Amino acid sequence: MTRQLVYQRIRNRIVELFEWLIECENEPPRCGMNELINSWEDWVPAPSPKGYFVDQGFTPMQSVFLVNESAAIEDFCEATPKLIENDAAAIALPQWRLVIAAAKPTLSAMKASTKMSEESDDRLER
């Protein structure tokens, strides 16, 4: 497996995470907020090293959006206990609104590109 193919798969997982975040705008995920936030951290390092996203094939604009989303999620984490026990209270926080507000344009920017193949390098799925 090439590095490019790995980056394409990571990009697709990040797009899926944005979809999941937005799905949870007003209702916590069934698996809980801890799982949602931990899933983000599985794919996006915090803090992200300078140039991290562009080096992985994201556009400069997408990279800025991703850094902003990551910062919003970090702020949300700072406003919640290490282990979120009350998911409803967590999504009522103003920091959660900022996570969602950052996620929507980021998802739009990322979906403007076609989904990348997970089987071959540099090929876009149609």
GUNU-440704 format. One record per atom (N, C-alpha, C, CB): x negated, y, z negated; residue in one letter. Coordinates in steps of 0.001 Angstrom, whole numbers, plus 500000, padded with zeros to 6 digits. Each point is the difference from the previous one (the first is absolute). Last residue first. Glycine has a CB too. Layout:
<sites>
XYZA...
</sites>
This chain:
<sites>
516209507826509130R501055500777500699R501351499574499523R498559500254502005R496094499808495934E501194499218500274E501029500897500656E499536498465498052E495026502151502274L501221500455499358L501140499074500367L499187502374500031L495212497098499586R501189499828500842R501215500403499203R498922498134501305R496338501648497144D500346501164500815D501197499803500917D497636500580499903D500530494912498120D499427501332499813D500580501013500978D497912498932499176D504850496677499066S498911500331500904S499575501450499799S500837498306501660S502526499537495599E499344498828500579E498833500327500911E502159498876499847E501164504018497934E499266499362498917E499226498790500503E501727500798498380E500156504137503928S499973498551500005S499220499484498801S500172499992502500S502283504785497289M498804499372500538M500088498487499882M498667502029499400M505199502006501235K499459499010499068K498831499281500653K502262499704498914K498705505208502784T500610498686500103T499361499064498983T500496500372502446T499919504925496715S499128499047500683S500714498657500031S497887501229499262S504243502044498517A499854500596501321A499060499152500848A500419502297499045A500376496872496339K500868499274500913K499972500598501399K501447499388498073K496140502670498409M499420498682500259M500846499205500987M499006500015497707M502451504261500851A498742500150500737A499410498646500362A499582502160498817A504260497894498465S500321500490501344S498743500114500858S501963501248499061S497500497677496407L500560498876500742L500337500424501421L500912499026497873L497681504356499296T498896499083500261T500492498807500803T498862500726497881T504216502497500523P499266500450501191P498834499077500350P500649502336499436P501878496362496700K500838500116501199K499247500533501224K501925500368498485K496110499254496999A500093498753500774A500750500180501310A499931498747497867A499591504740498778A498761499799500770A500108498783500912A498690501054498140A504910499888498981A499861501145500904A498732499878500852A501241501437498345A499482495391498245I500911499783501120I499878501131501021I501572498755498478I495950501652497590V499526498805500717V500859499794501250V499193498934497827V502177504383499213L498848500441500794L499387498846500784L499556501786498310L503929497319498677R500545500779501123R498865500476500910R501956500741498571R496883497182497432W500481499008500966W500577500709501222W500491498362498135W498125504260498243Q498838499474500719Q500416498943501024Q498568500462497988Q504599501414498939P499719500877501153P498799499512500813P500948501923498708P502112494538498547L498945500994499776L499801500890501230L498878498411498409L504030497664501190A500643501283499693A498971501115499798A501903498751498951A496982496610501738I500395500624501266I500754501309499786I500105497731501023I498426499856495140A498840500323500833A500427500676501303A498765498055499003A504493500232498005A499413501236499488A498820500437500872A500725499379497665A501234496501503336A500950501076500291A499469501341499516A501890498367499836A495672497665499150D499886500397501404D500920501162500354D499388497660500543D498280500554494936N501303500525500363N499910500559501425N500563500538497559N495626497530500516E501031499098499487E501399500456500369E498487499425498132E496034501094503425I501317500630500099I501049498988499563I499235501521501892I495456499072496926L500970498972500367L501382500652499985L498553498107499035L498108504838500182K499218499039500775K500870498846500488K497966500616498676K504639503899500486P499135499135499193P499256499009500898P501574500233498034P499719504437504157T500677498804499494T499064499227499078T501412499873502090T497324504091500352A501218500396499291A500754498816499388A500161501926501553A495862497604501156E499628500778498820E501218500354499147E498055500920501274E502600496967502889C499418499056499033C499590500712498718C499196498571501893C502335504052501681F501105499208499459F499473499040498930F501248500175502203F495583502225500215D500714500891499074D501168499264499345D499343501998501396D498342495703501949E499150500148498817E500670500899498959E497956499677501434E504120499909502731I500150498760499227I499144500052498741I500471498720502115I499125504822500878A501336500027499397A500226498757499154A500861501352501933A495172498880500592A499958500954498882A501353500064499295A498242501341501204A501488496079502680S499222499365498940S499927500901498771S498660498762501727S503305502963502143E500859498990499372E499275499330498839E501167499612502195E496368503430500391N501040500700499230N500916499006499291N499916501910501632N496863496360501285V499331500558498824V501021500722499120V497839500247501301V503709498174502803L499698498892499093L499313500484498731L499810498485501969L501060504641501513F501243499550499376F499740498894498980F501242500616502087F495130500793500500V500385501062499054V501272499591499270V498935501770501467V499691495384501960S499061499945498883S500345501041498940S498224499168501558S504101500813502532Q500436498900499148Q499117499898498763Q500864498779502014Q497819504330501206M501239500427499354M500524498914499063M500538501437501990M495640497559500652P499696500988498957P501256500473499259P498032500727501357P502288494421500632T499733501318500578T499637500967498872T501601499556501936T497256495242497578F501139500897499858F499639501327500664F500745498876497827F496204497316501742G500803500135501200G501263500821499852G499095497861500625G497179501158496173Q500776498791500234Q500967500149501173Q499797499483497578Q497419504090500879D499079498917500333D500745498707500313D498275501064498542D504141502633499868V499597500229501381V499058498886500451V500266502499499703V501051497471495779F501092499627500900F499629500190501461F501608500621498221F495177500575498340Y500399498587499905Y501041499620501039Y499499500080497575Y498175504294501249G499957499377501322G500490498569500038G498132501472500479G500542500135494813K500117500940501114K499845499259501331K499096501868498548K502724495294497315P498750500664500399P500229500913501207P498681498037499121P505165500853497249S499498499528501289S498715500739500356S502346499455500755S499427499421494101P500150500945501100P499379499436501281P499975501915498358P502091495062500713A500229501278499332A498835500280499060A502516499717500164A499049496970504493P499155500279498837P500302501383499422P498211498519500959P505038497964501719V499460501356500109V499146500288498769V501999500769501375V500230495010499193W499642500346501379W499332501354500155W501883498615500692W499693499447495075D499366498872500679D499445500391501365D501547498472498793D501064504518498543E498589499978499628E499256498801500590E500613501188497902E504051499190502736W499341501131500657W498497499937499735W502091501415499767W500534495536497961S499869499629501417S499327501117500784S502054498563499827S499059502189495662N498828499126500125N499790499552501440N500358499225497654N503498503278501372I498798500834499871I498730499155500130I501274501588498517I502830496094501561L499937500944501119L498714500816499950L502506500120500035L498468497012496352E499609499252501197E499853500932501199E501177497969499109E500444503880496881N498602499584499837N499509499276501248N500335499815497514N504230501416502135M499111501085500412M498537499623499855M501752501625499337M502108494561501489G499533500961499012G499014501015500559G500358498262498302G502367498126503873C498817499436499332C499403500960498977C499538498674502053C504193502601500662R500391498849499163R498828499437499212R501773499463501654R498153505735499698P499952498705500684P500379498871499039P498213500880501551P503854504074497706P498735499271499847P500033498678500773P499676501056497733P502990503442503665E500248498750499281E498692499211499906E502417499945500803E497955504211501532N501014500206498967N500303498760499174N500954501723501455N495495498352501926E500141501416499638E500939500192498815E499571500610502379E498669495368500190C500142500101498541C500150501442499533C498651497925499780C500604500887504802E501161499194499616E500306500155498506E499451498360501834E496627503577499837I501175500784500365I501283499246499682I498677501115501800I497206496669497494L500102501165499124L501297500762500277L497483500166499909L501470496313503005W500454499523498695W500166501160499015W498847497808500424W499288503062503802E501414499637500156E500587499573498654E499575499289502391E495853501492497728F500746501252500108F501484499732500166F498000501101501006F499181495190499024L500089500584498663L500737501334500015L497869498853499399L501183499035504706E501043499269499269E500175500552498580E499484497948501363E496985503759501198V501278500445500563V501153499318499266V498917500379502259V496834498149496642I500231501330499449I501304500574500539I497520500363499792I501000495531501928R500462499840498619R500309501352499372R498640497905499789R499512502082504540N501372499492500025N500548499806498586N499514498871502186N495955502363498282R500873501093500427R501460499547499986R498142500948501422R498605495797497793I500136500891498849I500941501145500341I497683499399499218I501186497734504269R500888499331499048R500224500860498762R499200497777500833R497735503733502366Q501343500019500574Q501002499355499039Q499015499917502321Q496415499911496563Y500525501360499852Y501428500094500543Y497660500917500182Y500069495035500465V500296500168498577V500605501387499771V498108498421499364V500313500701504901L501223499243499749L500417500110498527L499387498411501864L496502503515499428Q501126500735500586Q501320499297499720Q498485500866501792Q497488496982496984R500306501101499092R501211500786500511R497563500146499334R502163494764502212T499190501216500101T500438501047498979T499649499534502434T500448494872497635M500852501172500000M499105501230500000M501863498771498778M
</sites>
